[in-house]
Amino acid sequence: MAEKGAPAPDISLVEGEGEEGPTTHRGLTYPLGKRVPGEGELIAIAPGVHWARLPMPGALNHINVWALDDGDGVALVDTGLDIPLVRAAWEKLFEGPLAGKRVTRVFVTHMHPDHVGLAGWLTERFGVRLWMTRGEWLFARMLTLDTRDAPPPEDIAYRRAAGWDAARIAEAETKPWRFFASVVSPIPVSIVRLQDGDEIPIGGRTWRVVTGNGHSPEHACLVDLEGGTMIAGDQVLPRITSNVSLSLSEPEGDPLGDWLASIDKLLGLPADLLVLPAHGEPFTGLHARLEALRDGHRGRLTAMTRRLNEPKRAVDLFGVLFGRAIDDEVYGLATGEAMAHLRRLEVEGAAVREDKDGVFWYRAAEASA
């Protein structure tokens, strides 16, 4: 239902020694250790590739963005939320390491607000094009334009189906339907379309577009095979799992199936790429991380199936998925993720859904036989 999920049980902090040298943990190596860019700072992470970090409120704390040498200027990848705190962070970059640099174009990996939030502001400021996949751009345009004083009936029905109690539903009904638009500047009315397999020269590098989905409709990673570098967005994160939610826009979809298929696709990339994630630190160990993400979801699907010997709602399975109590701040995200896992069990034939007065109850297929 929203951008990022509640932490999954396998989240861990990087363990290692020192602030500068490489550290390793769970099959991943972090070449810069705990070194991260401060506000208004760029770090050269690879030839022609520079790393900046923008602030975010809440548990995520930050988003990584990238400045790529592009001839006599720089191309920017991802943009941060449209809030004063982040605009101020960009101003420090433009007054500091990017002073006098021409911004040539803006790339956005996907449509979530922390990635696309300031795309319109940046493209208008510098008079440049937005480069984005069509699916992500259309979704962002739709969400910024669809604002209402109250949630649509379909949203309330979704929450009821997941097992929300009457008090939570009543509270949701009082909230306006405009959060996305409140943290995203107006999306440009045109784009340069990114498509899977495109090869895009940026400066002295050639970046291949590799798309994935499940976390979002048509997420674009940028991969420089020759230079051994991958701008991964949210498609591969080192220490947290990206939220995979059953969307209100496509309630009979299978986002977790899409996510698992995307993992299989990305496993076809070289294992030794330097991965530049949207959250966390640059790392190597792509295949180890993809396999851990895949196995983590598979393990949770198995654990959920065992609990479906008796009918359960999505909210009844939060403990299986997250291993902790879910508070109000992430209740919606947890709901979407639980619904996505249950939908995957349906598609695989492992679970059966029954609609009882608008509430979905799930039972293991064997228990229903």
LUMKEBA-672710 format. One line per field, with one value per residue (C-alpha): residue number from 1; residue in one letter; x, y, z. Coordinates in nm, 4 decimals. Example, Ala and Ser with C-alpha at 12.3 -4.5 7.8 and 13.67 -1.06 7.14 Angstrom:
% LUMKEBA-672710
seq (1/2)
type (A/S)
X (1.2300/1.3670)
Y (-0.4500/-0.1060)
Z (0.7800/0.7140)
***
This chain:
% LUMKEBA-672710
seq (1/2/3/4/5/6/7/8/9/10/11/12/13/14/15/16/17/18/19/20/21/22/23/24/25/26/27/28/29/30/31/32/33/34/35/36/37/38/39/40/41/42/43/44/45/46/47/48/49/50/51/52/53/54/55/56/57/58/59/60/61/62/63/64/65/66/67/68/69/70/71/72/73/74/75/76/77/78/79/80/81/82/83/84/85/86/87/88/89/90/91/92/93/94/95/96/97/98/99/100/101/102/103/104/105/106/107/108/109/110/111/112/113/114/115/116/117/118/119/120/121/122/123/124/125/126/127/128/129/130/131/132/133/134/135/136/137/138/139/140/141/142/143/144/145/146/147/148/149/150/151/152/153/154/155/156/157/158/159/160/161/162/163/164/165/166/167/168/169/170/171/172/173/174/175/176/177/178/179/180/181/182/183/184/185/186/187/188/189/190/191/192/193/194/195/196/197/198/199/200/201/202/203/204/205/206/207/208/209/210/211/212/213/214/215/216/217/218/219/220/221/222/223/224/225/226/227/228/229/230/231/232/233/234/235/236/237/238/239/240/241/242/243/244/245/246/247/248/249/250/251/252/253/254/255/256/257/258/259/260/261/262/263/264/265/266/267/268/269/270/271/272/273/274/275/276/277/278/279/280/281/282/283/284/285/286/287/288/289/290/291/292/293/294/295/296/297/298/299/300/301/302/303/304/305/306/307/308/309/310/311/312/313/314/315/316/317/318/319/320/321/322/323/324/325/326/327/328/329/330/331/332/333/334/335/336/337/338/339/340/341/342/343/344/345/346/347/348/349/350/351/352/353/354/355/356/357/358/359/360/361/362/363/364/365/366/367/368/369)
type (M/A/E/K/G/A/P/A/P/D/I/S/L/V/E/G/E/G/E/E/G/P/T/T/H/R/G/L/T/Y/P/L/G/K/R/V/P/G/E/G/E/L/I/A/I/A/P/G/V/H/W/A/R/L/P/M/P/G/A/L/N/H/I/N/V/W/A/L/D/D/G/D/G/V/A/L/V/D/T/G/L/D/I/P/L/V/R/A/A/W/E/K/L/F/E/G/P/L/A/G/K/R/V/T/R/V/F/V/T/H/M/H/P/D/H/V/G/L/A/G/W/L/T/E/R/F/G/V/R/L/W/M/T/R/G/E/W/L/F/A/R/M/L/T/L/D/T/R/D/A/P/P/P/E/D/I/A/Y/R/R/A/A/G/W/D/A/A/R/I/A/E/A/E/T/K/P/W/R/F/F/A/S/V/V/S/P/I/P/V/S/I/V/R/L/Q/D/G/D/E/I/P/I/G/G/R/T/W/R/V/V/T/G/N/G/H/S/P/E/H/A/C/L/V/D/L/E/G/G/T/M/I/A/G/D/Q/V/L/P/R/I/T/S/N/V/S/L/S/L/S/E/P/E/G/D/P/L/G/D/W/L/A/S/I/D/K/L/L/G/L/P/A/D/L/L/V/L/P/A/H/G/E/P/F/T/G/L/H/A/R/L/E/A/L/R/D/G/H/R/G/R/L/T/A/M/T/R/R/L/N/E/P/K/R/A/V/D/L/F/G/V/L/F/G/R/A/I/D/D/E/V/Y/G/L/A/T/G/E/A/M/A/H/L/R/R/L/E/V/E/G/A/A/V/R/E/D/K/D/G/V/F/W/Y/R/A/A/E/A/S/A)
X (0.0000/0.2980/0.6675/0.8744/0.7927/0.8274/1.1635/1.1834/1.3380/1.6719/1.7628/2.1027/2.3499/2.6827/2.9495/3.3076/3.6050/3.7056/3.5419/3.7309/3.8406/3.6320/3.3986/3.2227/2.9004/2.6745/2.8528/2.8642/3.1659/3.1335/3.4376/3.4075/3.3204/3.1150/3.2230/2.9172/2.8780/2.7786/2.5199/2.6430/2.9230/2.9964/3.2088/3.3724/3.2628/3.3887/3.5386/3.2802/3.0320/2.9727/2.7607/2.5477/2.3093/1.9852/1.7951/1.4619/1.2287/1.1483/1.3318/1.4821/1.6777/1.8304/1.8268/2.1388/2.1510/2.4146/2.5858/2.7337/2.9898/2.8163/3.0437/3.0688/2.8032/2.6461/2.3441/2.1537/1.9971/1.7061/1.5970/1.4610/1.1307/0.9846/1.0170/1.2139/1.4782/1.5698/1.5542/1.7993/2.0306/2.0310/2.1092/2.4173/2.5296/2.4689/2.6576/2.9355/3.0704/2.8212/2.8770/2.9191/2.8227/2.5581/2.2883/2.2334/1.9402/1.7600/1.7104/1.4597/1.4711/1.1050/0.7967/0.8149/0.8230/1.1760/1.3011/1.0763/0.9816/1.2006/1.2266/0.9912/1.1696/1.5119/1.4103/1.2366/1.5250/1.7828/1.5622/1.6360/1.4442/1.3293/1.4463/1.2168/1.0345/0.6845/0.5182/0.6813/0.6145/0.2487/0.1959/0.3595/0.1525/-0.1662/-0.0918/-0.0011/-0.3164/-0.5581/-0.6151/-0.9324/-1.0638/-1.1222/-0.9996/-1.1922/-1.4312/-1.1929/-0.9241/-1.1545/-1.2675/-0.9025/-0.8331/-1.1479/-1.0534/-0.7140/-0.8808/-0.8510/-1.0785/-1.3560/-1.1573/-0.8641/-1.0986/-1.2894/-0.9618/-0.8502/-1.1786/-1.0996/-0.7679/-0.7375/-0.6133/-0.3183/-0.0033/0.1816/0.1099/0.2111/0.5737/0.6185/0.6701/0.4596/0.5677/0.6848/0.4298/0.6883/0.9831/1.2633/1.1485/1.3773/1.3182/1.4677/1.7874/1.8470/2.2128/2.2636/2.5979/2.6594/2.9995/3.2566/3.0348/2.7556/2.4711/2.2283/1.8712/1.7664/1.4081/1.2463/0.9117/0.7208/0.8373/0.7113/0.5655/0.8746/1.1789/1.4910/1.8398/2.1366/2.4210/2.7646/2.8951/3.2334/3.2879/3.1412/2.8876/2.5128/2.2826/2.0229/1.7621/1.5386/1.5671/1.8609/1.9237/2.2013/2.0429/1.6694/1.4163/1.2188/0.8482/0.6482/0.2813/-0.0388/-0.1482/-0.4896/-0.4493/-0.4135/-0.5729/-0.5602/-0.1959/0.0974/0.3700/0.5685/0.5725/0.6983/0.9619/1.0887/1.1038/1.3027/1.5505/1.5995/1.6544/1.9114/2.1000/2.1970/2.4140/2.7816/2.8251/3.1114/2.9325/2.9715/2.6088/2.4962/2.1712/1.9186/1.9476/2.2525/2.6078/2.7651/2.8556/2.9742/2.8161/2.5157/2.4316/2.4631/2.2213/1.9721/1.9738/1.9207/1.6247/1.4735/1.5265/1.3893/1.0605/1.0411/1.0956/0.8181/0.5819/0.6504/0.6008/0.2713/0.1442/0.2018/-0.0142/-0.3010/-0.4215/-0.6985/-0.8418/-0.6420/-0.6659/-0.3695/-0.3418/-0.3253/0.0022/0.2084/0.4008/0.5063/0.6252/0.7910/0.8708/0.7569/0.4563/0.3534/0.2824/0.0529/0.3313/0.3917/0.0549/-0.0445/0.2894/0.2714/-0.0817/0.0262/0.3167/0.1047/-0.1547/0.1193/0.2493/-0.0995/-0.1722/0.1473/0.0300/-0.3006/-0.1294/0.0944/-0.2093/-0.0926/-0.3749/-0.7428/-0.9183/-1.2761/-1.4594/-1.6834/-1.8749/-1.5854/-1.3154/-1.0684/-0.9920/-0.7114/-0.6642/-0.3944/-0.5142/-0.4536/-0.6644/-0.9450/-0.9491)
Y (0.0000/0.2332/0.2717/0.0754/-0.2186/-0.2940/-0.4522/-0.8216/-1.0642/-1.0913/-0.7227/-0.6695/-0.3885/-0.3961/-0.5375/-0.4427/-0.2545/0.1019/0.3874/0.3797/0.0295/-0.2434/-0.4411/-0.7697/-0.9163/-1.2005/-1.2532/-0.8824/-0.6547/-0.2799/-0.1224/0.2090/0.0529/0.2987/0.6014/0.7889/1.1356/1.4131/1.6738/1.8771/1.6301/1.4108/1.0975/0.9504/0.5860/0.4852/0.6738/0.9304/0.8183/1.0284/0.9521/1.1963/1.1250/1.3152/1.3155/1.1428/1.1529/0.8266/0.4978/0.5013/0.8148/0.8761/0.8087/0.7755/0.9693/0.9627/1.2243/1.0817/1.2709/1.3527/1.5431/1.8993/1.8400/1.5806/1.3539/1.3010/0.9702/0.9875/1.3004/1.2671/1.3819/1.7218/1.8620/2.1688/1.9547/1.7835/2.0959/2.2538/1.9514/1.9890/2.3614/2.2713/2.0400/2.3060/2.5631/2.3161/2.0249/2.0797/2.4550/2.5618/2.2157/2.1900/1.9326/1.7507/1.5220/1.3592/0.9838/0.8289/0.4579/0.4340/0.6212/0.6109/0.9600/0.9401/0.8734/1.0919/1.3595/1.6410/1.5263/1.7971/2.0657/1.9634/1.9267/2.2649/2.4330/2.3151/2.2937/1.9257/1.6063/1.3414/0.9897/0.7203/0.4029/0.4589/0.2440/0.4327/0.7750/0.7021/0.5690/0.8771/1.1089/0.9277/0.9443/1.3132/1.4032/1.1804/1.3769/1.3586/1.4772/1.1163/0.7723/0.6059/0.3240/0.0699/0.1662/0.1133/-0.2200/-0.3257/-0.2524/-0.4355/-0.7357/-0.7504/-0.7660/-0.4097/-0.3473/-0.0900/0.1716/0.1632/0.1812/0.4733/0.6603/0.5896/0.7304/1.0693/1.1156/1.2919/1.0999/1.3140/1.2030/1.1183/1.4562/1.6334/1.5128/1.5054/1.8127/1.8231/1.5381/1.6551/1.6002/1.4275/1.1938/1.0236/0.6666/0.4024/0.0465/-0.2837/-0.3484/0.0132/0.1133/0.4757/0.6575/0.8866/1.0499/0.7800/0.4948/0.2959/0.2031/-0.0771/-0.0489/-0.3608/-0.3516/-0.5372/-0.5215/-0.6294/-0.3371/-0.0985/-0.1357/-0.1032/-0.0265/0.0667/-0.0332/0.1103/-0.1363/-0.0554/-0.4014/-0.2813/-0.0648/-0.3248/-0.0919/-0.1199/0.1612/-0.0582/0.1801/-0.0253/-0.3425/-0.4685/-0.3272/-0.4589/-0.4757/-0.4270/-0.5929/-0.3688/-0.3579/-0.5809/-0.4963/-0.6045/-0.2844/-0.1266/-0.0496/-0.4194/-0.6249/-0.9501/-0.9041/-1.1081/-0.8614/-1.1143/-1.3473/-1.0555/-0.9772/-1.3361/-1.3459/-1.0214/-1.1761/-1.4666/-1.2176/-1.0153/-1.3329/-1.3343/-1.0266/-1.0629/-1.1520/-0.9071/-0.5815/-0.2889/-0.2326/0.1236/0.0924/0.3615/0.2889/0.1599/0.1562/0.0442/-0.3231/-0.6229/-0.9664/-0.9207/-1.2892/-1.3566/-1.0747/-1.1768/-1.5344/-1.4163/-1.2017/-1.4908/-1.7409/-1.4998/-1.4625/-1.8351/-1.9058/-1.6679/-1.8250/-2.1663/-2.0331/-1.8700/-2.1890/-2.3744/-2.1195/-2.1588/-2.4879/-2.2672/-1.9665/-1.6473/-1.2877/-1.0884/-0.8995/-1.2296/-1.3146/-1.0060/-1.1980/-1.4622/-1.2056/-0.9480/-1.1203/-0.8217/-0.6079/-0.3710/-0.0155/0.2397/0.4027/0.0938/-0.0832/-0.0043/-0.1176/-0.4403/-0.4987/-0.4656/-0.7024/-0.9643/-0.9465/-0.9901/-1.3058/-1.4505/-1.3723/-1.5577/-1.8613/-1.8437/-1.8284/-2.1219/-2.3246/-2.3440/-2.1342/-2.0763/-1.7445/-1.7065/-1.3747/-1.3491/-1.0218/-0.8373/-0.9911/-1.2284/-1.5490/-1.7748/-2.1459/-2.3852/-2.5671/-2.9063/-2.8041/-2.7054/-3.0339)
Z (0.0000/0.0396/-0.0259/0.2224/0.4401/0.8050/0.8837/0.8087/1.0590/0.8748/0.9050/1.0651/1.1115/0.9349/1.1597/1.0972/1.2258/1.1571/0.9741/0.6436/0.5480/0.3883/0.6116/0.5486/0.6817/0.5687/0.2404/0.1504/0.1417/0.1985/0.0272/0.2141/0.5474/0.7493/0.5467/0.4178/0.2650/0.4994/0.4055/0.1113/0.0349/-0.2673/-0.2432/-0.5541/-0.5450/-0.8933/-1.1902/-1.2967/-1.0268/-0.7150/-0.4094/-0.2106/0.0723/0.1353/0.4654/0.5179/0.8163/0.9903/1.0205/0.6706/0.7668/0.4223/0.0509/-0.1609/-0.4877/-0.7575/-0.9744/-1.2953/-1.5004/-1.8299/-2.0649/-1.9354/-1.6701/-1.4429/-1.4689/-1.1436/-1.0404/-0.7916/-0.6115/-0.2550/-0.1078/-0.1878/0.1638/0.2827/0.4532/0.1258/-0.0896/0.1552/0.1218/-0.2579/-0.2224/-0.0188/-0.2974/-0.5636/-0.3572/-0.2797/-0.4866/-0.7709/-0.7907/-1.1521/-1.2788/-1.5488/-1.4741/-1.8044/-1.7196/-1.4274/-1.4002/-1.1599/-1.0805/-0.9766/-0.8666/-0.4876/-0.3333/-0.1937/-0.5475/-0.7671/-0.5145/-0.6485/-1.0100/-1.1316/-0.9278/-1.0602/-1.4258/-1.4209/-1.2421/-1.4942/-1.8034/-1.8629/-1.9349/-1.6921/-1.7858/-1.6446/-1.7442/-1.8753/-1.6093/-1.3225/-1.4764/-1.5454/-1.1939/-1.0405/-1.2594/-1.1580/-0.7867/-0.7874/-0.9803/-0.7850/-0.4637/-0.2552/0.0795/0.1891/0.0796/-0.2045/-0.1073/-0.2611/-0.0104/0.2852/0.1403/0.1041/0.4706/0.5786/0.3650/0.5380/0.8791/1.0091/1.3068/1.3043/1.4971/1.2521/0.9556/1.1074/1.1600/0.8015/0.6711/0.8279/0.6473/0.3125/0.0093/-0.0918/0.0893/-0.2323/-0.3878/-0.0664/-0.0913/-0.4709/-0.6881/-1.0075/-1.2345/-1.5793/-1.8546/-2.0751/-2.0304/-2.2150/-2.1833/-2.0332/-2.1512/-2.0428/-2.2395/-2.3436/-2.3473/-2.2488/-2.2816/-1.9857/-1.9960/-2.0600/-1.9423/-2.1037/-1.8706/-1.9519/-1.8238/-1.6327/-1.5081/-1.2234/-1.0504/-0.7450/-0.5330/-0.8016/-1.1525/-1.3764/-1.1626/-1.3618/-1.2486/-1.4380/-1.4950/-1.6359/-1.7180/-1.8380/-1.5329/-1.2960/-1.1343/-1.0711/-0.9580/-0.7904/-0.6484/-0.4191/-0.6271/-0.4179/-0.0717/0.1511/0.4973/0.4616/0.2382/0.0034/0.0703/-0.1631/-0.1224/-0.2897/-0.4580/-0.4267/-0.7966/-0.8837/-0.6033/-0.8006/-0.9008/-0.7732/-0.6715/-0.4706/-0.7694/-0.9779/-0.7152/-0.7036/-1.0852/-1.0799/-0.8376/-1.0779/-1.3597/-1.1650/-1.0763/-1.4449/-1.3845/-1.2877/-0.9221/-0.8651/-0.9508/-0.7135/-0.6098/-0.5348/-0.3351/-0.2504/0.1229/0.3051/0.1754/-0.1552/-0.1470/-0.3431/-0.3165/-0.5443/-0.5798/-0.2073/-0.1322/-0.4004/-0.2765/0.0815/-0.0270/-0.2219/0.0582/0.3165/0.1308/0.0643/0.4327/0.5307/0.2788/0.4313/0.7836/0.6840/0.5264/0.8530/1.0336/0.7881/0.9326/1.0710/0.8839/0.9259/0.8063/0.6837/1.0150/1.2026/1.0289/1.1097/1.3745/1.1226/0.8701/1.0935/1.4208/1.6261/1.7097/1.4304/1.5409/1.3808/1.1780/0.9627/0.9937/0.6366/0.4962/0.6946/0.5650/0.2037/0.2536/0.4298/0.1530/-0.1101/0.0593/0.0925/-0.2711/-0.3720/-0.1724/-0.3585/-0.6969/-0.6049/-0.4970/-0.1363/0.0137/-0.0448/0.0176/0.1381/0.1451/0.4512/0.4523/0.2950/0.5172/0.3523/0.5407/0.4211/0.4837/0.3667/0.0557/0.2164/0.5171/0.2781/0.0886)
***
